[in-house]
Amino acid sequence: MDLSFAHPNRDLGTAMLPTGLAVLMAMVTSRQAASCTARIQTRLSMPLPVAALLAPVDGCFHRAAATALHQWGEA
């Protein structure tokens, strides 16, 4: 499939997909991109600075454990 820009002197009929196939390919691509696997893979492939691993935004390494310790300290 030729994905380059069409030049004025080229035959556009060879570069165009049938409308139904184009819609189907767009739907499949969007569903694959929105899948849980794709989102997780994207997050895994993003590099994180080492400092971000040791200093989370909310200040606690394990939110559930921090909440339990905080509630236990209040009792």
C-alpha positions in Angstrom: 0.0 0.0 0.0 1.4 3.4 -1.0 1.1 5.8 2.0 3.0 8.7 0.4 1.3 11.9 -0.6 -0.3 11.8 -4.0 1.4 13.9 -6.7 -0.8 15.7 -9.2 0.5 13.5 -12.1 -0.1 10.2 -10.4 -3.1 7.9 -10.9 -5.1 8.2 -7.6 -7.1 5.0 -8.3 -4.2 2.8 -7.4 -3.6 4.5 -4.0 -7.1 4.6 -2.7 -8.8 1.9 -0.7 -12.5 1.0 -1.1 -14.5 3.0 1.5 -15.7 -0.1 3.4 -12.2 -1.5 3.7 -10.8 1.8 4.9 -13.5 2.1 7.6 -12.9 -1.5 8.7 -9.2 -0.9 8.9 -9.7 2.3 10.9 -12.0 0.6 13.3 -9.7 -2.4 13.9 -6.7 0.0 14.4 -8.5 2.1 16.9 -9.8 -0.9 18.9 -6.3 -2.4 19.0 -4.8 0.9 20.1 -7.4 1.2 22.9 -7.0 -2.3 24.2 -5.6 -3.0 27.7 -2.6 -4.8 26.3 -1.7 -1.8 24.1 -2.0 0.6 26.9 0.1 -1.5 29.2 2.8 -2.0 26.5 2.9 1.7 25.9 3.5 2.4 29.6 6.1 -0.3 29.8 8.0 1.1 26.8 8.1 4.7 28.3 11.4 5.3 30.1 11.1 6.5 33.6 13.9 8.3 35.4 15.3 6.4 38.4 14.4 9.2 40.7 10.7 8.9 39.7 10.7 5.3 40.9 12.0 6.3 44.4 9.9 9.4 44.8 6.2 8.8 43.8 4.0 11.9 43.3 1.7 11.0 46.3 4.7 10.3 48.5 4.0 6.6 49.3 5.3 3.5 47.6 2.3 1.4 48.2 -0.9 3.4 48.6 -3.0 0.5 50.3 -0.3 -0.1 52.8 0.1 3.6 53.6 -3.6 4.0 54.0 -3.7 1.0 56.4 -0.8 2.3 58.5 -2.4 5.7 58.6 -5.7 4.3 59.8 -4.0 2.1 62.3 -2.1 5.0 63.8 -5.4 6.9 64.3 -7.1 4.1 66.2 
